[in-house]
Amino acid sequence: GGLVLLSFQGQDILRSPHAATGLVAIGAIIVQAILPTFFEMGGKTSRDAHAYLGTATMVALFSHLATGIQLGLSF
């Protein structure tokens, strides 16, 4: 929905805060999915990184939600 609204408003689709937070969230989810493969090797450090990255991913997703609502209300 966000891409359609930006396109309809004549704005550059991938230069919006909504697109940026979406890309950050997707990147964090990908890294989050890879981290468990290092649990046996990395021990506590990789588990801590997984936990902190999970929190950062949720922050990115809530930011994505906020920018999406803002975008929707601007229409």
Kinemage of the C-alpha trace (Angstrom):
@kinemage 1
@onewidth
@group {chain A} dominant
@subgroup {mainchain}
@vectorlist {calphas} color= white
{ca gly a 1} P 0.000 0.000 0.000
{ca gly a 2} L 2.789 2.434 0.828
{ca leu a 3} L 4.437 2.050 -2.565
{ca val a 4} L 1.160 2.681 -4.374
{ca leu a 5} L 0.436 5.815 -2.319
{ca leu a 6} L 3.909 7.234 -2.964
{ca ser a 7} L 3.676 6.470 -6.663
{ca phe a 8} L 0.233 8.080 -6.858
{ca gln a 9} L 1.595 11.224 -5.182
{ca gly a 10} L 4.420 11.385 -7.722
{ca gln a 11} L 7.153 10.811 -5.147
{ca asp a 12} L 10.237 8.658 -5.588
{ca ile a 13} L 9.215 5.284 -4.172
{ca leu a 14} L 12.485 4.069 -2.658
{ca arg a 15} L 13.561 7.397 -1.089
{ca ser a 16} L 10.801 7.647 1.481
{ca pro a 17} L 11.128 6.977 5.215
{ca his a 18} L 8.583 4.173 4.812
{ca ala a 19} L 10.750 2.383 2.237
{ca ala a 20} L 13.901 2.940 4.299
{ca thr a 21} L 12.394 1.458 7.465
{ca gly a 22} L 11.040 -1.452 5.438
{ca leu a 23} L 14.453 -2.226 3.972
{ca val a 24} L 16.117 -1.958 7.392
{ca ala a 25} L 13.522 -4.319 8.877
{ca ile a 26} L 13.951 -6.863 6.072
{ca gly a 27} L 17.749 -6.744 6.435
{ca ala a 28} L 17.493 -7.226 10.200
{ca ile a 29} L 15.116 -10.169 9.755
{ca ile a 30} L 17.535 -11.817 7.323
{ca val a 31} L 20.455 -11.447 9.751
{ca gln a 32} L 18.171 -12.599 12.577
{ca ala a 33} L 17.409 -15.763 10.611
{ca ile a 34} L 21.104 -16.494 9.982
{ca leu a 35} L 22.335 -15.971 13.556
{ca pro a 36} L 21.059 -19.285 15.020
{ca thr a 37} L 23.506 -21.159 12.799
{ca phe a 38} L 26.286 -19.663 14.957
{ca phe a 39} L 24.778 -20.587 18.336
{ca glu a 40} L 26.959 -23.669 18.855
{ca met a 41} L 30.114 -21.931 17.652
{ca gly a 42} L 29.569 -18.473 19.134
{ca gly a 43} L 27.885 -19.456 22.375
{ca lys a 44} L 26.589 -16.646 24.539
{ca thr a 45} L 27.802 -13.872 22.230
{ca ser a 46} L 25.766 -15.030 19.255
{ca arg a 47} L 22.694 -15.621 21.447
{ca asp a 48} L 23.026 -12.117 22.903
{ca ala a 49} L 23.410 -10.648 19.412
{ca his a 50} L 20.282 -12.545 18.352
{ca ala a 51} L 18.324 -11.109 21.290
{ca tyr a 52} L 19.507 -7.521 20.780
{ca leu a 53} L 18.922 -7.711 17.036
{ca gly a 54} L 15.417 -9.021 17.688
{ca thr a 55} L 14.711 -5.930 19.770
{ca ala a 56} L 16.177 -3.665 17.083
{ca thr a 57} L 14.055 -5.440 14.470
{ca met a 58} L 10.908 -4.699 16.459
{ca val a 59} L 11.917 -1.032 16.734
{ca ala a 60} L 12.396 -0.932 12.956
{ca leu a 61} L 8.998 -2.565 12.408
{ca phe a 62} L 7.230 -0.109 14.714
{ca ser a 63} L 8.989 2.737 12.901
{ca his a 64} L 7.784 1.216 9.642
{ca leu a 65} L 4.263 1.141 11.066
{ca ala a 66} L 4.466 4.794 12.114
{ca thr a 67} L 5.769 5.960 8.735
{ca gly a 68} L 3.098 3.899 6.993
{ca ile a 69} L 0.341 5.489 9.046
{ca gln a 70} L 1.825 8.919 8.373
{ca leu a 71} L 1.930 8.141 4.659
{ca gly a 72} L -1.650 6.916 4.668
{ca leu a 73} L -2.876 10.007 6.466
{ca ser a 74} L -1.084 12.277 3.992
{ca phe a 75} L -3.213 10.930 1.140
